[in-house]
């Protein structure tokens, strides 16, 4: 019997990289995108485009029929001031519960969500899945509420529930205002880069490793919350300097030109012992991942 997957948020950074991986693994993929979205999907006969706004997620069961695994990546208001919008984040929570109900009706054996380090709040210590979360934004609180309530409902339905908690993903074609994407773009053009002191600890995970880990957990019979990061945690300044060196030393890094917010610098010190214990092996160290991003951006810059 053919394998079938549903992916909401299919044109996001995660979705765009997950879809080809699912096709390679032999899945027929129903890719849910916002109505009227102009973003293209990968060209593959196994991918079926389904126009569906986040508020309509509960209709997917009727439109698709059956599926084996449901990847729920769609979530509005993930950046900037929207993270503090209580009503918007509550709507995301409710839509995610509707996605879970759709997965149950589809007969899915596994539901994979998209959690966030924002569920933990501000932590100065190393972050494991066992610490008590203390989210300080509406976004983090809504994500945590869905992790809790969605997990309970999935368990009651006999469906495995996998919740990756992403720390700082990066990859080709990422959102332009992320620190790495902005840095690469400016340095390739020889522009100066105003930065904070970049003394806080940070951790980056390349998107190819993230989607491989998602599929690995979904197919491997696993359940629960997993930190998605790497073992490479160090001061953010070290990563920034590595990017500039990989590009060839052009452009200036203006450390300290930007002030930290009044709340102070946020550090990320995740532990991924639980993910590694599943047998998953990351394959993209930072040097390899950032080289791929730089090469991709160089090709884009060269196109007329």
C-alpha positions, 0 to 999 in steps of 0.5 A: 500500500502506498504511503501518504503524508499531509503537510500544512505550511508546505511553502515554509522553509521547513515544508519546502525542504520536507516535501522532496524528502517525503517524495524520495521516501515514497510518499504521496504528499498532500501539500496544504497552502494558503488560498491564492498563494503564489509560492511554488511547490517542488515539481514532483508528480507525488505532490498534490497541491491543496489550497486550504487556509489555516482556519480551514484545516478541519476540512482536510480529512474530507478532501483527502480521505486517508493518510499515514502521517500528518506534518502540521507546520502552518502557524501565523504570526511567528515573527516580530510584534505578532508573537505578542498578539494573544488573539492571533496566537489563540487562533493558531492553537485552535487551528492546530487542534483542528489539524489534529482532529483531521489527522485522527479522521484521516487515520494517521498513525503519527502527528508531527508538529512544529514546536519552538524554543519559545516554549521554554522562555528565557533560560540561562541554563542548558535546556533539556526537554525535562526543564519546566517551560516558562514561555514569556510571549503569547506565541510561546504560550500558544505553542506550549498549550498545543504541545500539552493538549495536542499530545494528550488528545493524540495519546487518547486517540492512539496516535503517536505525537512528535513535537520537535522544538526548533531552536534556530534553523537556517537554510537556502532561501530562508526568510531575509531578516534572519541573522544568518540570511541577512549577514550572508546577503550583506557580506556578499555585497561587501556591505558593513553589518551592524550587530549587537556584541553577539556575546550570547550563546547560540546554536544553529541547525541546518534545515536538511538535518531538521527535516531528516530528523522529523521523518526519522522520528515519524517512521521510527515509532517515536513520540514526545518532545525533542529539542532540534538543535546541534551539539555546536553551541558557542558565542554567536560572535564565533558563528558570525566571524565564521560566516565572514571568513567563509565569504572571503573577509569582505564587509565589516562586522560592527559588533556593538553597533546595535543595543540589546533590548531592555530585557537583555540578550537571549542565549540558547544552550540546548541539549539534544541527548534525547534526539541523539539517543534515538539513533539519529545522526546529524550530517550537516556541521555549520561549516557545510551548511553555511557553505551551501547557503553562501553558494546558493546566494552567490548564484542568485546574485549572479542571475540577471 
